[in-house]
C-alpha cells in the first residue's frame, strides 16, 4: 500500500489516539442523585404500620425492628456504584481462574447424590448450578457481611429505588414469618442479596424449596435447599431439560455481523450456511435456534447462545456476568479455555467514552440508545449496530473509538 493510499487510515488512527486521551480525562457524573426528605425514624414507623396491614405479625415486626437500622454507608455504596467496565475476558479469566474449576468439580463429586436428585426433578445439570454457586458465594464460603434487614430498610427509605427495596423488605419479613430464617442469620450483600445463591428476598420467597425435608426453605445453612432452589429458579426463567446453553464457535471474516445479537435467533443450520463452525466438538441440532453473541466484538471470542442462555440473563441481566457464568458452566462440563487470540486487538471503551458515544448517537437522532449512563446495554448495542451500518463498518454492535471518531466527523460544525 502506498503512503498516499495509507494516509486516510493513518489520519483516522491519529484521531482515535487523540480521542482516547481526551475522553480518558473526562469524569462526568454517571447518574444524578435524588435527595431524601423526612427522617428515617418516621419513615420506619410508617413502614411498620404498612407491614402490619399487609399481614406481617406484630411478633415478627418486633423481632426485626432492632435490625432495621439506617446505614449511610449503604446509601454511599449504592449511589457511588462504578459502571462495570471490565471486558468479558478480563472478568471471566478472573472469575473462573485459580481454584474455581477444580473446586467446582470437587463440589459435584462431594454432593453427587443431591445433584442427581435435582437433575432428575428439575433437569438442570450440576455444572450449571455449580457455576452459579461458585460465582455467587464461592460455594457458600462468602455470603457477605451486611445485615439484610438493615440493607433493605436503608434502600427502601432512600429515594433512588425505594419501591423495589420496599418490596424486598416486606418479603424479608415474610421469610422470617414463614419460619425459613431467623433475624440473626440474615446476613449478606449490601444490596440485600443473601444465601449461597445470593437471592433477593422476593426471589427467595417465590423460588426457595425444602429439598432436605426438614420443613424449612433454608438457603443459608442447607446445601440441598440452596442447590434445588437455584434449579427451581432457573426453570421458572425458562430452562429446558436436556438442552445446551452456550458453545464457543469460529466465525468467518465475511460474516453478516448485523445478525450477531442475543435478540436475533436463527436455526443452527442457518449459522452453518454463514460459515459458523464449532470451536470444539459439534454444534447443536440443526433445527435448534441460537444467537451469535460477541461479548468483545468480532475480534473477540464468539459463542452460539441457545435458548437456555435466556435463563442466565433472567438470573442476572448484566451481559458480561451472565455470559461468564454460562461459560464457566461449559468449562466445568469439560469445554477448554476460550480462544483469546483475536481479542488482543480489542480496545475496550471506558465508561466516559461510552457516554460520549451514547450522546453522539442520540444527537444523531437514534432514540434506541436509552439512558446515557456509560453502560453498554442492549439499547446501546442496537444503536451502535445501526451507526456501524451507516458508516460501512462491520456491524457487530461493539462500541469502538473509531465509531466515536466517525460520529464526531459527521456532526455539524459549530
Residue pairs with C-beta under 8 A, 6 or more apart in sequence:
12 402
12 405
15 405
16 401
16 402
16 405
19 401
19 404
19 405
19 408
20 347
20 353
20 401
23 350
23 352
23 353
23 356
23 404
24 350
24 352
24 353
26 352
26 356
27 352
28 352
28 355
30 83
30 351
30 355
30 373
30 374
31 79
31 373
33 79
33 160
34 159
34 160
35 159
36 157
36 158
36 159
37 159
40 70
40 157
43 157
44 65
44 68
44 153
44 157
47 153
47 156
47 166
47 169
48 61
48 65
51 61
51 170
51 173
52 58
52 61
54 170
56 170
56 173
56 174
56 177
57 177
60 173
60 176
60 177
61 173
63 176
63 183
64 149
64 172
64 173
64 176
64 183
67 147
67 149
67 150
67 183
67 186
68 149
68 150
68 153
68 169
69 147
69 150
69 153
69 154
70 150
70 153
70 154
70 157
71 146
71 150
71 151
71 154
72 154
73 190
74 146
74 150
74 151
74 154
74 155
74 190
75 154
75 155
75 158
77 190
78 155
78 158
78 160
78 161
78 190
78 191
79 160
82 351
83 351
83 354
83 373
83 374
83 375
84 318
84 320
84 321
84 375
85 348
85 350
85 351
86 94
86 320
87 295
87 296
87 300
87 320
87 343
87 346
87 348
88 295
88 296
88 300
88 301
88 320
88 323
88 324
89 296
89 300
89 301
89 338
89 340
89 343
91 320
91 321
91 324
92 320
92 323
92 324
92 327
92 328
92 338
95 135
95 324
95 328
96 324
96 327
96 328
96 331
100 134
100 328
101 328
101 331
101 332
103 134
103 139
104 127
104 130
104 131
104 133
104 134
104 139
104 328
104 332
105 332
107 130
107 133
107 134
107 139
108 115
108 126
108 127
108 130
108 332
111 223
111 227
114 211
114 223
114 224
114 227
114 228
115 125
115 126
115 129
115 227
117 211
117 228
118 124
118 126
118 129
118 211
118 227
118 228
118 231
119 125
119 126
121 228
121 231
122 228
122 231
122 232
122 234
122 235
122 239
122 241
123 235
123 239
123 240
123 241
123 242
124 230
124 231
124 234
124 235
124 239
124 241
125 329
125 333
126 332
127 329
127 330
127 332
127 333
128 234
128 245
128 329
129 227
129 230
129 231
130 139
130 329
130 332
131 325
131 326
131 328
131 329
131 332
132 197
132 230
132 315
132 325
133 139
133 140
133 196
133 197
133 226
133 227
133 230
134 328
135 321
135 324
135 325
135 328
136 196
136 197
136 198
137 143
137 195
137 196
137 197
137 198
139 196
140 196
140 223
140 226
143 187
143 188
143 189
143 194
143 195
143 196
143 198
143 220
144 187
144 188
144 189
144 190
144 193
144 194
144 198
145 187
146 187
146 188
146 189
146 190
147 186
147 187
148 172
148 186
148 187
148 188
148 192
148 194
148 201
149 169
149 172
149 183
149 186
151 188
151 189
151 190
151 191
151 192
152 165
152 168
152 169
152 172
152 192
152 201
153 169
155 161
155 162
155 164
155 165
155 168
155 191
155 192
156 162
156 165
156 166
156 168
156 169
158 165
165 192
167 202
168 192
168 200
168 201
168 202
169 201
171 200
171 201
171 202
171 204
171 205
172 186
172 192
172 201
174 201
174 205
175 181
175 186
175 201
175 204
175 205
176 182
176 183
176 186
178 205
178 217
179 215
179 216
180 204
180 208
180 216
180 217
180 218
181 218
181 220
185 220
185 221
186 194
187 194
188 194
188 195
188 198
189 198
192 200
192 201
193 199
193 200
194 204
194 219
194 220
195 204
195 219
195 220
195 226
196 219
196 220
196 223
196 226
196 227
197 219
197 226
197 229
197 230
197 233
199 207
199 208
199 219
199 229
199 233
203 233
204 217
204 219
204 229
206 236
207 229
207 232
207 233
207 236
208 217
208 219
208 225
208 229
208 232
209 217
209 225
209 228
209 229
209 232
210 216
210 217
210 218
210 225
211 222
211 224
211 225
211 227
211 228
211 229
212 218
212 222
212 224
212 225
214 222
216 222
216 225
217 225
217 229
218 225
219 225
219 226
219 229
220 226
231 239
233 315
234 311
234 315
237 310
237 311
237 314
237 315
238 307
238 308
238 310
238 311
238 314
239 308
239 311
240 307
240 308
243 288
243 306
243 307
243 308
244 284
244 288
244 306
244 308
245 305
245 306
245 308
245 309
245 311
245 312
245 326
245 329
245 330
246 303
246 304
246 305
246 306
246 309
246 312
246 323
246 326
246 327
246 329
246 330
247 278
247 279
247 281
247 283
247 284
247 303
247 304
247 306
247 330
247 335
248 278
248 279
248 280
248 301
248 302
248 303
248 330
248 335
248 338
248 339
249 271
249 276
249 277
249 278
249 279
249 283
249 292
249 302
249 303
249 304
250 276
250 277
250 278
250 279
250 302
251 275
251 276
251 292
251 294
251 298
251 302
252 274
252 275
252 276
254 275
255 274
255 275
255 276
255 292
255 298
256 274
257 298
257 388
257 394
257 395
257 396
257 397
258 385
258 389
258 395
259 266
259 274
259 292
260 291
260 292
260 293
260 294
260 298
260 302
260 396
260 397
261 291
261 292
261 293
261 381
261 382
261 385
261 397
262 291
262 293
262 305
262 309
262 313
262 319
262 378
263 291
263 378
263 382
264 291
264 292
265 289
265 290
265 291
266 289
266 290
266 291
267 286
267 287
267 288
267 289
267 290
268 283
268 284
268 285
268 286
268 287
268 288
268 289
268 290
268 304
269 286
269 287
271 283
271 290
271 292
271 304
272 283
272 286
276 283
276 292
276 302
276 304
277 283
279 339
280 335
280 336
283 304
284 290
284 304
284 306
288 306
288 307
289 306
289 307
290 304
290 305
290 306
291 304
291 305
291 309
292 302
292 303
292 304
292 305
293 302
293 303
293 304
293 305
293 309
293 323
294 300
294 301
294 302
294 303
294 396
294 397
294 398
295 301
295 303
295 319
295 320
295 323
296 343
296 346
296 348
296 398
297 346
297 396
297 397
297 398
297 400
298 394
298 396
298 398
299 342
299 343
299 345
299 346
300 342
300 343
300 346
300 398
301 338
301 339
301 340
301 342
301 343
303 323
303 327
305 326
309 322
309 326
312 322
312 323
312 325
312 326
313 319
313 322
315 322
315 325
316 322
316 325
319 376
319 377
319 378
327 338
331 337
346 398
347 400
347 401
349 357
349 376
349 399
349 400
349 401
351 374
351 375
352 374
353 399
353 401
353 404
354 374
354 375
354 376
354 380
354 399
355 372
355 373
355 374
356 404
357 380
357 384
357 399
357 403
357 404
357 407
358 369
358 372
358 373
358 374
358 380
358 383
359 372
360 404
360 407
360 408
360 411
361 369
361 380
361 383
361 384
361 387
361 407
362 369
362 372
363 411
364 387
364 407
364 410
364 411
366 383
366 386
366 387
368 379
368 382
368 383
368 386
369 379
369 380
369 383
370 377
370 379
370 380
376 399
380 399
381 397
381 398
381 399
382 397
384 397
384 398
384 399
384 403
385 395
385 396
385 397
386 395
387 403
387 406
387 407
388 394
388 395
388 396
388 397
388 403
389 395
391 403
391 406
391 410
393 402
393 403
393 406
